[in-house]
Amino acid sequence: MLDISGSMNSNSRLTRLKPAARNFVDTILENSEQDKVSISIVPYATQVNAGKPLLDKYTTTQEHAYSHCVNFIADEYSRSDLARDVQMERTAHFDVFTYSENPISTPVCPTRAGSEILPLSGDRTELFNHINALSASGNTSIDIGMKWGTTLLDPGTRSVVSDLVAENRIDSEFDGRPSNYRDGETLKIVVLMSDGENTNQYKLNPSLRDGNSDVWYNADARKYSVLKDNSFYWPHDDNWHDHPYGNGTYEECGWRKSDWNWNYVCEEQTEPGTAVRLTYPELWAQTSLAWNARYNYEFSSGAWGEWYNSAYTYVNATAKDQRTNHVCDAAKDQGVIVFSIGFEAPNRGERVLERCASSPSHYFDVDGLEIEEAFTSIAASIRKLRLTQ
């Protein structure tokens, strides 16, 4: 589980992480028999992008298909498994961080290359390519990263793996995995790395997750119209009209010179394109919360409060620390060996990571190039465990 939050851009952390992670993969695979080791990579930031193929194997709400994260309820963190047939709330596709538009630049659920989970691979090239594609942005959710990592080791995920094998997304040699806990033949190991601490996890308010918004968009003209009290506000001309821009005509008036005289003339103007009402998922995929409040609703003195501050809730750091503790305990209770790495992490993050580890000796507090040494030491420990167990 690899932290790809925005702070990983600082002090060359992501740059240093990538060769360390590749060398770890190399060491593990070189000292293993063919198809005896499967490695999953779970990048995490504000959320975890499960990827469409993996998330499609679970039951989720279907408000949109722009991104592929879920909002786990608190009780899920006390379990090592993840039920396929219990509906989970899909994370809304929205941007709480930036002023961006068409499309949003920093969705809470990441969609950028390399952000998705890579489940059960023994292919060195595939693993390397996934690590190389990692990029950093967003907040930190150690709890969600750990939950998905634990899920990918739980035997309850076996039917999911079988389905992915049938789709040629996982090597057929890994069909039948994850193995049972404590079967006497299998080691299940988590390596959890973070440079930070749990921070806010954002969730869109239920009233804004689905259904029609009051915003129309004209794609040809790239102009918005907002319905309010049976009239339409056109942000581009800061005025009110009886229809959305593109679905009628409007009168344009101004002074015109004719011969030696100036006359005030009004002319009917044809509006290009067609305005279409946006659903809330369509609106949030196109405008960030801040952009929508600032530009579409600039006519309203309460726009910032209504369309930004009240548009989302969040799970705070204290709650997420507790969730991390619970899921780490759930994994360790099943015999999973947990190594953790605090990579220039602050004190609160270090405490969470150290508590998550199987023992104090399974926790690594590193700076700079020491990240390479940490992964090397963990790989050596895993090799020793294989030889002794």
ABEGO torsion letter per residue (X at the ends): XBBABAAAABGGAAAAAAAAAAAAAAAAAAABBBGABBBBBBBBBABBBAEAAAAAABBBBAABAABBBBBBBAAAAABABBBAABBBBBBBBBBAABBBBOBBABBABBABBGABBBBGBABAAAAAAAAAABBBBEBBBAAAAAAAAAAAABAAAAAAAAAAAAAGABBAAABGOBBBBGAGABBBBBBBBBABBBBBBBBBBAAAABEBBABBBBAAAGBBBBBBGGBBBBAAAGBBBABBBGAEBBBBBBBBBBEABBBBBBBBBBBBEBBBBBBAAAAAAABBAAAAAAAAAAABAAAAAAAAAAABBBBBAAAAAAAAAAAAAAAAAAGBBBBBBBBGBBAAAAAAAAAABABAAABBBBBEAAAAAAAAAAAAAAAAAAAAX
